[in-house]
């Protein structure tokens, strides 16, 4: 339940007049619900700091939570951001999956290293795990985007800019939303980014570009620095002359004829003209070999290609390639955008030490680039995979930041897609019912009441997580009237509730239906979804010439959830096997060490906020990344620390993290 609600409108008193005259520009089913959301405000939840990396004097943040909740927290802290880039779901109907790789069994890897055999990446067995679903109907998506954009606007500084990255599925609708929220006069550009080469679509033109909408908070006072694109071939072809050292150049006009403001009238090397520069500058250019005497006796300058910054960036971006499979920046993360794309945006619309935010942070590219360019950053995402990927990426970049978790219920289900797939098995008696609208997850049969429709919030649609008056109004006045007349009761599950007493009073005071409405907390069901992993380890004190400290050795690792996922994969692969593609079973060794992706030791505190005093990440080939630094070492089952370890954290290959206390010895 939220601590309180933070107004979208800066001044609540003045805001009442705004609310009274609030009219939506874009009309669609449910658009008027936005007024109720605006009146309610943004839900503010408790915030837990789970880790601090470095001193973090700049206050950088990696936040797990939803965009609106994050904005409520930032606004409650009086924070403003200077630049926002977001790459939200595109309403494309696609599911996005993480490629999960089994690591090398360290016992096997050690033998391979001794035999000096190369690791064959093609032999690595992997499977995909759905991480989130971009599955929306248009109306829900637009309401969700409207609320997010309103929340973001509420924490933007007066000189701030926002870039919203979309594709053809929904971009034109969101453009109207942004006109409504930021104002048509604050629209600056529609940027077209060519993200792929030509497609061979048989029935229509290939879709190989994305749209990025650029708006500012105000019409005049905003940051914009000229950034440059590479010259095209036609421009480069003009540089036909070459110096003896190979430098290409084209001639430039030195006369001031026709220019406003006049010029400098003098004779140089027998040629008199109105020049663009004083005599001293002309003489210096001559000494530097930068003058070119034409056949007719004229004087022109040498314009060297390698000294030009490029062409001022236009709104058509053809020069930035997507992240390919061999790129050093690749993070094995669906929807990852290239650093060059974000670098251009950050350089153009922010200055040093300004605050850059991404509320759908994905692979962490915005935070990583902002850090490299000397900006402060906020990364926010609901996905645990996003938080882990970004955290590890920033550690490798030697960034300093806090890892925060908004206690808004999202942490109860690590993987929304998986949880929704299991929801019917988790709720006793819940079954499919063909006669019900898709709004209802299914129904429970009761001998006395008959069919009881059940509403379950879609965990892949964050806008439905909070049960408030807006959602209850929709249930009572839209969903229930469409049910069969014989329905006597419905059950409404919720992840979070705005105010249970208020909702129950709203139900009681509304006399439009006689159907009984029972409210149930879905957290009671979800608490048992994720089962912690198990580990056996031992600790030794080392005191030799190579290392003095403590060595934690992992003897065995058991992850029932990952083992279950592998079993499901094996079964599907067995059923779909063919002669050309025979079934190859993924097997786990008795030690289970190939299920480990990451280990960390906390030698500072035995409870509370995590301090990663030593950490190891194992890449998909089995090589160790130690404290963010890549090595050519194969993991040897151990992690070392200079000080006595108090806690051990292990992340499995699907992203679940479990912490164990280490007894003092």
WOKA-V849001 format. One record per residue. N is the residue number from 1. PSI is psi in radians with two decimals (* if undefined). NEAR is the number of other C-alpha atoms within 12 Angstrom. D_LAST is the distance of its C-alpha to the last C-alpha in whole Angstrom. Layout:
{{N,PSI,NEAR,D_LAST} {N,PSI,NEAR,D_LAST}}
This chain:
{{1,2.36,27,42} {2,2.60,29,43} {3,-0.79,22,42} {4,-3.11,20,46} {5,2.36,29,48} {6,2.23,33,49} {7,2.48,32,53} {8,-0.68,42,54} {9,2.32,30,57} {10,-0.81,24,56} {11,1.86,14,58} {12,-0.66,18,58} {13,-0.89,14,61} {14,-0.50,14,63} {15,-0.44,18,61} {16,-0.68,19,63} {17,-0.64,13,66} {18,-0.76,18,65} {19,-0.68,25,63} {20,-0.57,14,67} {21,0.30,11,68} {22,2.09,22,66} {23,2.31,18,67} {24,2.48,25,66} {25,-0.83,21,67} {26,2.10,24,66} {27,2.27,19,67} {28,2.95,19,65} {29,2.16,18,64} {30,-0.02,27,62} {31,-0.58,29,62} {32,-0.27,25,63} {33,-0.39,30,60} {34,-0.57,38,59} {35,-0.69,26,61} {36,-0.66,26,59} {37,-0.72,37,55} {38,-0.69,36,57} {39,-0.64,29,57} {40,-0.77,28,54} {41,-3.08,34,52} {42,2.28,40,49} {43,2.25,43,46} {44,2.18,34,43} {45,2.91,32,40} {46,2.59,22,36} {47,2.30,27,34} {48,2.21,24,31} {49,2.06,22,29} {50,-0.34,25,26} {51,2.55,31,25} {52,2.23,30,27} {53,2.02,35,27} {54,-2.99,21,28} {55,-0.60,15,30} {56,0.90,20,33} {57,-0.44,15,35} {58,-0.14,21,38} {59,0.53,28,37} {60,2.58,37,37} {61,2.41,47,36} {62,1.91,52,35} {63,2.31,49,35} {64,2.10,43,35} {65,-3.13,43,38} {66,2.75,45,42} {67,-0.87,46,44} {68,-0.74,44,46} {69,-0.71,46,43} {70,-0.75,43,42} {71,-0.65,44,45} {72,-0.74,41,45} {73,-0.82,40,42} {74,-0.72,34,43} {75,-0.63,30,46} {76,-0.44,26,45} {77,0.04,15,43} {78,0.42,16,46} {79,2.55,24,45} {80,2.50,31,48} {81,2.64,38,48} {82,-0.40,41,50} {83,2.34,48,50} {84,2.23,50,49} {85,2.25,49,49} {86,2.49,40,49} {87,1.25,37,49} {88,2.97,37,49} {89,2.58,37,50} {90,0.08,36,53} {91,0.74,30,55} {92,-0.20,21,55} {93,0.19,18,54} {94,2.61,19,52} {95,2.43,24,48} {96,2.33,29,46} {97,2.64,25,43} {98,2.29,32,40} {99,2.07,23,40} {100,2.14,31,37} {101,2.32,32,36} {102,2.35,35,33} {103,2.90,40,31} {104,2.39,41,31} {105,2.08,35,29} {106,-0.58,33,27} {107,-0.71,26,27} {108,-0.75,23,31} {109,-0.66,28,31} {110,-0.73,22,29} {111,-0.67,18,32} {112,-0.75,18,35} {113,-0.70,21,34} {114,-0.59,12,34} {115,-0.04,11,38} {116,0.72,10,38} {117,2.57,12,40} {118,2.52,18,40} {119,2.26,23,38} {120,1.83,14,41} {121,-0.48,17,41} {122,-0.36,11,44} {123,-0.24,16,41} {124,2.27,23,39} {125,2.44,26,39} {126,2.86,32,39} {127,2.88,27,40} {128,2.52,26,41} {129,2.13,31,40} {130,2.26,29,42} {131,-0.76,34,40} {132,2.80,38,43} {133,2.26,32,47} {134,1.20,30,50} {135,1.88,24,52} {136,2.71,29,54} {137,2.76,22,58} {138,-0.74,26,59} {139,-0.78,25,60} {140,-0.72,27,56} {141,-0.78,35,55} {142,-0.69,38,58} {143,-0.71,36,57} {144,-0.79,34,53} {145,-0.68,41,54} {146,-0.80,39,56} {147,-0.73,39,53} {148,-0.81,39,51} {149,-0.65,40,53} {150,-0.72,35,54} {151,-0.76,39,51} {152,-0.76,46,50} {153,-0.59,42,53} {154,-0.31,39,52} {155,0.23,42,50} {156,2.41,36,52} {157,2.91,30,53} {158,-0.39,23,57} {159,0.19,29,57} {160,2.78,39,54} {161,2.77,44,55} {162,2.38,48,54} {163,2.18,44,54} {164,2.09,43,54} {165,2.12,39,54} {166,3.08,34,55} {167,-2.97,31,57} {168,-0.30,22,61} {169,-0.69,25,60} {170,0.00,29,60} {171,-0.69,32,60} {172,-0.56,24,64} {173,-0.75,28,63} {174,-0.56,41,60} {175,-0.75,36,62} {176,-0.70,23,64} {177,-0.77,35,61} {178,-0.61,39,60} {179,-0.72,27,64} {180,-0.73,25,64} {181,-0.81,36,60} {182,-0.27,34,61} {183,2.34,21,64} {184,-0.58,22,67} {185,-0.26,18,67} {186,0.11,27,64} {187,2.24,29,64} {188,-0.85,29,63} {189,2.62,23,63} {190,1.94,27,63} {191,2.29,29,61} {192,2.06,30,61} {193,2.06,33,58} {194,1.85,25,59} {195,-0.11,31,56} {196,2.83,22,57} {197,-3.12,16,60} {198,2.47,12,63} {199,2.62,15,63} {200,0.95,12,65} {201,2.26,10,66} {202,-0.53,8,69} {203,-0.04,8,70} {204,3.00,8,69} {205,2.49,11,68} {206,2.37,16,65} {207,1.76,22,62} {208,0.47,21,60} {209,2.78,28,60} {210,2.81,31,58} {211,2.44,32,59} {212,2.05,39,57} {213,2.25,38,59} {214,2.02,38,58} {215,2.73,41,59} {216,2.78,38,59} {217,-0.61,38,58} {218,2.94,24,62} {219,-0.51,19,65} {220,-0.77,17,65} {221,1.44,16,62} {222,2.79,26,59} {223,2.24,28,57} {224,2.00,26,59} {225,2.40,17,59} {226,2.23,20,61} {227,2.82,23,59} {228,2.56,23,60} {229,2.74,24,61} {230,2.60,22,62} {231,2.62,23,65} {232,2.98,17,67} {233,-0.63,11,69} {234,-0.69,10,72} {235,-0.76,16,71} {236,-0.57,21,70} {237,-0.28,14,73} {238,-0.34,19,75} {239,1.39,24,73} {240,-0.29,19,76} {241,2.63,20,76} {242,2.34,18,74} {243,2.88,19,73} {244,-0.50,9,73} {245,0.09,8,70} {246,-0.06,13,69} {247,2.26,18,69} {248,2.50,22,70} {249,2.79,29,73} {250,2.69,27,75} {251,2.55,24,78} {252,2.64,23,78} {253,2.25,24,80} {254,-0.14,32,81} {255,2.70,27,84} {256,0.22,21,84} {257,2.24,16,87} {258,-0.17,13,86} {259,2.51,14,83} {260,2.53,8,83} {261,-0.04,11,83} {262,-2.73,16,85} {263,-2.65,19,84} {264,2.07,23,85} {265,1.91,18,89} {266,2.95,20,89} {267,2.39,18,90} {268,2.15,27,88} {269,0.75,17,89} {270,0.13,12,92} {271,2.05,18,91} {272,2.40,17,91} {273,3.07,26,89} {274,1.86,24,87} {275,2.79,30,84} {276,-0.30,27,80} {277,2.81,23,79} {278,2.94,22,81} {279,-0.69,22,82} {280,-0.69,15,79} {281,-0.70,19,77} {282,-0.77,27,79} {283,-0.69,18,80} {284,-0.73,15,76} {285,-0.64,21,76} {286,-0.79,20,78} {287,-0.58,12,77} {288,0.03,13,73} {289,0.51,18,75} {290,0.20,25,75} {291,2.57,30,79} {292,2.09,28,81} {293,2.11,22,85} {294,2.96,15,86} {295,-0.47,8,89} {296,0.09,10,92} {297,0.07,15,90} {298,2.89,23,88} {299,2.22,30,84} {300,2.86,30,81} {301,2.77,29,78} {302,2.09,31,75} {303,1.89,29,72} {304,2.31,26,69} {305,-0.70,27,67} {306,-0.10,18,64} {307,-0.10,12,64} {308,2.45,20,65} {309,-0.28,16,62} {310,-3.08,20,63} {311,2.30,20,65} {312,2.30,19,64} {313,2.34,28,62} {314,-3.08,23,64} {315,-0.01,25,63} {316,1.98,20,63} {317,1.77,31,60} {318,-0.14,25,61} {319,-0.09,27,59} {320,2.08,26,55} {321,2.63,22,54} {322,2.92,28,51} {323,2.01,25,48} {324,3.05,20,49} {325,-0.33,15,46} {326,0.03,10,46} {327,2.45,15,45} {328,-0.53,12,42} {329,-0.05,26,42} {330,2.33,22,42} {331,0.20,33,39} {332,0.77,31,40} {333,2.15,35,41} {334,2.47,31,44} {335,0.21,34,46} {336,2.33,34,45} {337,2.65,38,47} {338,2.57,32,48} {339,-0.62,31,47} {340,-0.60,30,50} {341,-0.85,37,51} {342,-0.59,40,49} {343,-0.75,30,49} {344,-0.74,33,53} {345,-0.80,40,53} {346,-0.73,45,50} {347,-0.66,31,52} {348,-0.69,30,56} {349,0.39,37,54} {350,2.82,38,52} {351,3.03,25,51} {352,2.42,22,48} {353,0.08,23,46} {354,2.85,33,47} {355,2.10,38,45} {356,2.31,49,46} {357,2.52,52,44} {358,2.00,48,44} {359,0.01,48,44} {360,1.06,42,44} {361,-0.37,47,42} {362,-2.13,44,41} {363,-0.05,41,40} {364,0.30,50,39} {365,-0.67,47,42} {366,-0.82,46,43} {367,-0.75,51,40} {368,-0.79,45,40} {369,-0.71,37,43} {370,-0.75,42,43} {371,-0.76,39,40} {372,-0.52,27,42} {373,0.15,29,45} {374,0.47,24,44} {375,2.73,32,44} {376,2.79,38,42} {377,2.68,46,41} {378,2.13,50,40} {379,2.28,51,39} {380,2.42,49,39} {381,2.66,44,39} {382,-0.30,43,39} {383,2.28,45,37} {384,-0.58,37,34} {385,-0.66,41,35} {386,-0.78,39,36} {387,-0.77,41,34} {388,-0.79,38,31} {389,-0.78,37,34} {390,-0.77,42,35} {391,-0.85,46,31} {392,-0.65,42,30} {393,-0.75,38,34} {394,-0.61,39,34} {395,-0.75,34,30} {396,-0.49,25,32} {397,0.11,27,35} {398,0.71,20,33} {399,2.78,35,34} {400,2.36,33,32} {401,2.85,35,32} {402,2.50,37,31} {403,2.13,38,30} {404,2.62,35,32} {405,2.13,34,32} {406,2.18,37,36} {407,1.14,29,35} {408,0.25,36,38} {409,-0.28,34,38} {410,-0.62,37,37} {411,-0.21,32,34} {412,-0.44,31,34} {413,1.95,36,36} {414,-0.71,35,34} {415,1.79,34,37} {416,-0.69,37,41} {417,-0.82,26,43} {418,-0.75,29,40} {419,-0.73,33,40} {420,-0.61,29,44} {421,-0.51,20,45} {422,-0.04,23,43} {423,-0.65,32,44} {424,-0.53,25,47} {425,-0.44,18,44} {426,-0.53,22,42} {427,2.01,30,45} {428,2.23,15,46} {429,-0.07,19,50} {430,2.21,25,50} {431,2.84,25,53} {432,2.60,23,55} {433,1.87,21,58} {434,-0.47,14,61} {435,-0.18,18,63} {436,2.61,26,61} {437,2.77,21,61} {438,-0.23,21,58} {439,-0.58,28,57} {440,2.36,31,55} {441,-0.46,32,52} {442,-2.71,30,54} {443,2.74,34,55} {444,2.36,28,54} {445,2.35,23,57} {446,2.32,16,58} {447,-0.50,8,60} {448,-0.73,11,62} {449,-0.19,17,61} {450,-2.48,17,62} {451,2.24,29,60} {452,1.80,35,57} {453,2.54,43,57} {454,2.19,41,53} {455,2.25,43,52} {456,2.21,39,49} {457,2.39,34,48} {458,1.95,34,48} {459,-0.29,42,44} {460,-0.13,36,45} {461,1.67,31,48} {462,-0.36,38,46} {463,-0.31,36,49} {464,-0.01,33,49} {465,-0.73,37,46} {466,2.12,40,47} {467,1.91,37,49} {468,-3.03,39,52} {469,-0.59,31,55} {470,-0.85,33,56} {471,-0.71,35,55} {472,-0.62,37,56} {473,-0.70,27,59} {474,-0.71,24,59} {475,-0.80,36,58} {476,-0.72,31,61} {477,-0.19,21,64} {478,-0.89,19,63} {479,-0.83,25,61} {480,-0.74,34,62} {481,-0.36,22,66} {482,-0.06,21,66} {483,2.84,28,64} {484,2.54,19,67} {485,-0.36,14,69} {486,-0.12,17,67} {487,2.21,29,64} {488,-0.34,24,63} {489,2.57,30,59} {490,2.71,38,57} {491,2.27,33,53} {492,1.97,40,51} {493,2.64,35,48} {494,2.61,36,46} {495,-0.77,37,42} {496,2.70,37,43} {497,2.40,35,46} {498,-0.86,31,48} {499,1.88,24,49} {500,-0.73,23,49} {501,-0.70,15,51} {502,-0.73,17,53} {503,-0.76,29,54} {504,-0.66,24,54} {505,-0.70,16,57} {506,-0.73,22,58} {507,-0.78,30,59} {508,-0.69,19,61} {509,-0.37,14,63} {510,2.02,20,64} {511,0.35,13,67} {512,-0.19,17,67} {513,2.62,25,66} {514,0.00,19,66} {515,2.27,28,63} {516,2.38,23,60} {517,2.03,29,56} {518,2.26,23,53} {519,2.34,27,50} {520,2.48,24,47} {521,2.04,26,43} {522,-0.30,35,42} {523,-0.55,29,38} {524,-0.49,18,38} {525,-0.72,25,39} {526,-0.30,31,37} {527,-0.48,20,34} {528,0.16,18,33} {529,-0.83,28,34} {530,2.12,27,31} {531,2.29,21,29} {532,2.64,24,25} {533,2.91,29,24} {534,2.58,30,21} {535,2.58,32,19} {536,2.26,23,16} {537,2.85,27,14} {538,2.74,24,11} {539,2.33,29,9} {540,2.62,25,10} {541,2.19,20,10} {542,2.43,19,14} {543,1.24,12,16} {544,-3.07,10,19} {545,-0.45,7,23} {546,-0.59,8,22} {547,2.34,15,19} {548,2.08,16,16} {549,-2.45,22,13} {550,2.49,27,11} {551,2.11,28,13} {552,2.13,36,13} {553,2.19,26,15} {554,2.05,34,17} {555,-0.63,25,18} {556,2.53,27,21} {557,2.26,33,22} {558,2.18,31,25} {559,1.75,34,27} {560,-0.64,23,30} {561,-0.76,27,32} {562,-0.71,37,32} {563,-0.68,28,33} {564,-0.74,20,36} {565,-0.71,26,37} {566,-0.68,30,37} {567,-0.73,19,39} {568,-0.71,19,41} {569,-0.80,26,42} {570,-0.71,25,43} {571,-0.76,17,45} {572,-0.72,18,47} {573,-0.65,20,47} {574,-0.73,18,48} {575,-0.52,15,51} {576,0.12,15,52} {577,2.52,16,52} {578,3.06,11,56} {579,-0.72,9,57} {580,-0.51,7,56} {581,1.38,11,53} {582,2.78,13,51} {583,2.24,17,48} {584,1.98,23,45} {585,2.40,20,42} {586,2.12,29,39} {587,2.54,25,36} {588,2.38,29,32} {589,2.91,20,30} {590,-0.38,16,28} {591,-0.39,25,25} {592,0.25,32,26} {593,-0.34,40,25} {594,-0.03,45,28} {595,0.04,49,28} {596,2.30,47,26} {597,-0.54,40,27} {598,2.46,45,24} {599,2.54,44,21} {600,2.50,38,19} {601,2.32,38,16} {602,1.93,35,16} {603,0.15,30,13} {604,-0.77,23,16} {605,2.48,21,16} {606,-0.02,23,14} {607,2.94,18,17} {608,-2.56,17,21} {609,2.40,22,23} {610,2.43,30,21} {611,1.93,29,20} {612,1.54,39,20} {613,-0.37,30,19} {614,2.36,37,19} {615,2.66,37,21} {616,2.28,40,23} {617,2.38,41,26} {618,2.04,43,28} {619,3.06,34,32} {620,-0.23,33,34} {621,-0.04,31,35} {622,0.02,40,31} {623,2.65,30,31} {624,2.33,32,28} {625,1.85,30,28} {626,2.05,30,25} {627,0.68,30,25} {628,-0.11,26,29} {629,2.20,23,30} {630,2.48,21,32} {631,3.02,18,31} {632,0.44,17,33} {633,2.46,22,29} {634,2.53,33,29} {635,2.36,38,25} {636,0.42,28,23} {637,0.04,41,21} {638,2.82,35,18} {639,2.39,39,17} {640,2.62,37,16} {641,2.52,34,15} {642,-0.58,23,15} {643,2.95,24,13} {644,2.14,29,9} {645,2.42,36,10} {646,-0.51,31,10} {647,2.62,35,13} {648,2.28,45,15} {649,2.33,40,19} {650,2.31,41,21} {651,2.24,37,25} {652,3.04,37,27} {653,-0.26,41,30} {654,-0.08,42,32} {655,-0.05,35,30} {656,2.35,34,28} {657,2.38,31,25} {658,2.49,25,22} {659,2.39,27,18} {660,2.42,26,15} {661,2.56,24,12} {662,2.06,26,9} {663,2.47,15,6} {664,2.36,13,4} {665,*,11,0}}
